[in-house]
Amino acid sequence: MKSLYWFRNDLRLSDNPGLCRYLQSEALLLVYIWPITRPWCNVNGMGPQRERFLLESLQALRDELAELGQDLLLVHGSPELILPRLIEEYSIDRVGASRTPGYYERTTVQRLRSRLTVPLALHETSTLLDEDRLSFELDALPPHFTPFHKRVKSLLIPEPIDAPGQLPPPPAAIFHPIRDTGVRPHTALPIRGGSQSGHRRLRRFVFEQRDILQYKQTRNCLDPLTGSSTLSPWLANGCLSVREIAAAIAHFEHTETENESTYWLRFELFWREFFHWRAYRDDISLFKLSTSQKHLHYCTFEPRSFARWCAGDTDFPLVNAIMQQLVATGWCSNRGRQIAASCLVNELQLDWRYGAAFFEKHLIDYDVACNYGNWQYLAGVGADPRGGRHFDLEKQTRTYDPEGTFTRKWQCERPKQPRFVTDAADWPINDTQGQDREET
Ligand SMILES: Cc1cc2nc3c(=O)[nH]c(=O)nc-3n(C[C@H](O)[C@H](O)[C@H](O)COP(=O)(O)OP(=O)(O)OC[C@H]3O[C@@H](n4cnc5c(N)ncnc54)[C@H](O)[C@@H]3O)c2cc1C
């Protein structure tokens, strides 16, 4: 039997239960389809660091595949057009892919299925627990994190599985080289995509430097690699699996020691788990300005404020520094994301989705469920609409950048700018933008 495996957010060989289903094939065509980035909320395209990290992850996967006599076909276009063509060209009998959250990603699969003449199976590769291991149906998924966590925290997380030692050969396809964009990692975050560097970071954080033992105290640090684990870029692209991280934490706890920090790192993985299952459950609502009639959310839209926020040119030096860091490195800390998001929603009173779209463009760890889920949580809409979170930016600056070191590093001290004049024509807009995501 000839198979096609479509890599999505699972760019790895180790702990890839999807890929492992196809090891007995007579031939195996491995494909990656470059994500289509549609204009949405005044944002277009993929930022240079995100693109670089993804290309490096693909190249690293390809290098690993080459050692097993395999290759990766990187194609551009719509999956529902490309895959039927490949299936016909290479006489493929079945298709496998990882299951991913995200409304657009799922509707793409639905359209693809309707065009296929061979079976398409989706495999769980990106969560701690498979859907059938959850103790509830998705429809009954708790809307808040705490009850969700209570119900899942003691469930058995499957052990990661080893990378295959052998792979079936590819069909006689033409594999083109993966381009190099010429963009290099910023010196403030010198990391590269790919499983090897992801595993190295995991080993260092947990076993070698044992930074995991201080994680609870350091996780709010604004810089990468010194406070929080900074594993998210590899996790989001699937170079590392979340079960590999959970297994590393458990191994450390059994062989070395456990404390509230080791507990807390696992706790954060459950936040990721929560947002992933919410994204499956919430569907298109994940992209709505407000999701409940009770919490109707009106806001002004001042394009100049949005442009200034994106450029790191607001009246808040710490926010500016975070935005500069985001664009230059493709990453900012969880605390940084919360501060920048609170500024957009509360100080600038903009539609939260514009901020989420800008993050989507630039984050090297962009993950549809975590990004839109966290933005909703912060804006006080979505699954857990408990009024949102408004950060006191002066207090945040005193607490997290008391000496101004971070702000100076990104050269973000600047005088206050004059206020804009907003007239009645700018206000209010309502939730018509929510349709954009659906239609494109
Ligand atoms: C507005 C906003 C947007 C975000 N967008 C994304 C995104 O696109 N992709 C993404 O992976 N995370 C996102 N997050 C969550 C979080 O900020 C990042 O996961 C974290 O900063 C990554 O750094 P780290 O690996 O050092 O995290 P650590 O603190 O070391 O945590 C370890 C892992 O736990 C998970 N995690 C931690 N915090 C959260 C959280 N709040 N929600 C979900 N998972 C979490 C991540 O997988 C992370 O890698 C967002 C948060 C906010 C407030």
The ligand as an SDF file (V2000), in Angstrom:
LIG
                    3D

 53 58  0  0  0  0  0  0  0  0999 V2000
   -1.7230   37.4520   24.3230 C   0  0  0  0  0  0  0  0  0  0  0  0
   -1.0130   36.1160   24.3910 C   0  0  0  0  0  0  0  0  0  0  0  0
   -0.7250   35.4100   23.2310 C   0  0  0  0  0  0  0  0  0  0  0  0
   -0.0880   34.1580   23.2960 C   0  0  0  0  0  0  0  0  0  0  0  0
    0.1850   33.4920   22.1270 N   0  0  0  0  0  0  0  0  0  0  0  0
    0.7890   32.2670   22.1880 C   0  0  0  0  0  0  0  0  0  0  0  0
    1.0880   31.5410   21.0040 C   0  0  0  0  0  0  0  0  0  0  0  0
    0.7770   31.9470   19.8680 O   0  0  0  0  0  0  0  0  0  0  0  0
    1.7330   30.3480   21.1380 N   0  0  0  0  0  0  0  0  0  0  0  0
    2.0770   29.8400   22.3590 C   0  0  0  0  0  0  0  0  0  0  0  0
    2.6620   28.7490   22.4240 O   0  0  0  0  0  0  0  0  0  0  0  0
    1.7660   30.4910   23.4840 N   0  0  0  0  0  0  0  0  0  0  0  0
    1.1600   31.6910   23.4600 C   0  0  0  0  0  0  0  0  0  0  0  0
    0.8750   32.3660   24.6140 N   0  0  0  0  0  0  0  0  0  0  0  0
    1.1280   31.6940   25.8920 C   0  0  0  0  0  0  0  0  0  0  0  0
    2.4900   31.9810   26.5510 C   0  0  0  0  0  0  0  0  0  0  0  0
    2.7360   33.3510   26.5750 O   0  0  0  0  0  0  0  0  0  0  0  0
    3.6350   31.2890   25.8300 C   0  0  0  0  0  0  0  0  0  0  0  0
    3.3320   29.9160   25.6730 O   0  0  0  0  0  0  0  0  0  0  0  0
    4.9340   31.3940   26.6270 C   0  0  0  0  0  0  0  0  0  0  0  0
    5.2550   32.7360   26.8560 O   0  0  0  0  0  0  0  0  0  0  0  0
    6.0390   30.7010   25.8760 C   0  0  0  0  0  0  0  0  0  0  0  0
    7.2740   30.8340   26.5180 O   0  0  0  0  0  0  0  0  0  0  0  0
    7.9010   29.6170   27.3000 P   0  0  0  0  0  0  0  0  0  0  0  0
    7.9930   28.4270   26.4470 O   0  0  0  0  0  0  0  0  0  0  0  0
    9.1590   30.1170   27.9060 O   0  0  0  0  0  0  0  0  0  0  0  0
    6.8140   29.3550   28.4170 O   0  0  0  0  0  0  0  0  0  0  0  0
    6.9190   28.6360   29.8210 P   0  0  0  0  0  0  0  0  0  0  0  0
    6.4790   29.5980   30.8530 O   0  0  0  0  0  0  0  0  0  0  0  0
    8.2400   28.0130   30.0170 O   0  0  0  0  0  0  0  0  0  0  0  0
    5.7910   27.5250   29.7530 O   0  0  0  0  0  0  0  0  0  0  0  0
    6.0320   26.2320   29.2160 C   0  0  0  0  0  0  0  0  0  0  0  0
    5.0030   25.9300   28.1640 C   0  0  0  0  0  0  0  0  0  0  0  0
    3.6920   25.9650   28.7390 O   0  0  0  0  0  0  0  0  0  0  0  0
    2.7570   26.4800   27.8000 C   0  0  0  0  0  0  0  0  0  0  0  0
    2.1830   27.7450   28.3090 N   0  0  0  0  0  0  0  0  0  0  0  0
    2.7240   28.6020   29.1920 C   0  0  0  0  0  0  0  0  0  0  0  0
    1.8740   29.6340   29.4140 N   0  0  0  0  0  0  0  0  0  0  0  0
    0.7950   29.4170   28.6480 C   0  0  0  0  0  0  0  0  0  0  0  0
   -0.4150   30.1140   28.4200 C   0  0  0  0  0  0  0  0  0  0  0  0
   -0.7150   31.2700   29.0380 N   0  0  0  0  0  0  0  0  0  0  0  0
   -1.2960   29.6010   27.5220 N   0  0  0  0  0  0  0  0  0  0  0  0
   -1.0410   28.4440   26.8780 C   0  0  0  0  0  0  0  0  0  0  0  0
    0.0870   27.7370   27.0520 N   0  0  0  0  0  0  0  0  0  0  0  0
    0.9970   28.2100   27.9280 C   0  0  0  0  0  0  0  0  0  0  0  0
    3.5470   26.7770   26.5260 C   0  0  0  0  0  0  0  0  0  0  0  0
    3.4270   25.6640   25.6780 O   0  0  0  0  0  0  0  0  0  0  0  0
    4.9710   26.9490   27.0320 C   0  0  0  0  0  0  0  0  0  0  0  0
    5.9470   26.6650   26.0700 O   0  0  0  0  0  0  0  0  0  0  0  0
    0.2560   33.6170   24.5710 C   0  0  0  0  0  0  0  0  0  0  0  0
   -0.0230   34.3490   25.7250 C   0  0  0  0  0  0  0  0  0  0  0  0
   -0.6360   35.5850   25.6470 C   0  0  0  0  0  0  0  0  0  0  0  0
   -0.9160   36.3340   26.9130 C   0  0  0  0  0  0  0  0  0  0  0  0
  1  2  1  0
  2  3  1  0
  2 52  2  0
  3  4  2  0
  4  5  1  0
  4 50  1  0
  5  6  2  0
  6  7  1  0
  6 13  1  0
  7  8  2  0
  7  9  1  0
  9 10  1  0
 10 11  2  0
 10 12  1  0
 12 13  2  0
 13 14  1  0
 14 15  1  0
 14 50  1  0
 15 16  1  0
 16 17  1  0
 16 18  1  0
 18 19  1  0
 18 20  1  0
 20 21  1  0
 20 22  1  0
 22 23  1  0
 23 24  1  0
 24 25  2  0
 24 26  1  0
 24 27  1  0
 27 28  1  0
 28 29  2  0
 28 30  1  0
 28 31  1  0
 31 32  1  0
 32 33  1  0
 33 34  1  0
 33 48  1  0
 34 35  1  0
 35 36  1  0
 35 46  1  0
 36 37  1  0
 36 45  1  0
 37 38  2  0
 38 39  1  0
 39 40  1  0
 39 45  2  0
 40 41  1  0
 40 42  2  0
 42 43  1  0
 43 44  2  0
 44 45  1  0
 46 47  1  0
 46 48  1  0
 48 49  1  0
 50 51  2  0
 51 52  1  0
 52 53  1  0
M  END
$$$$
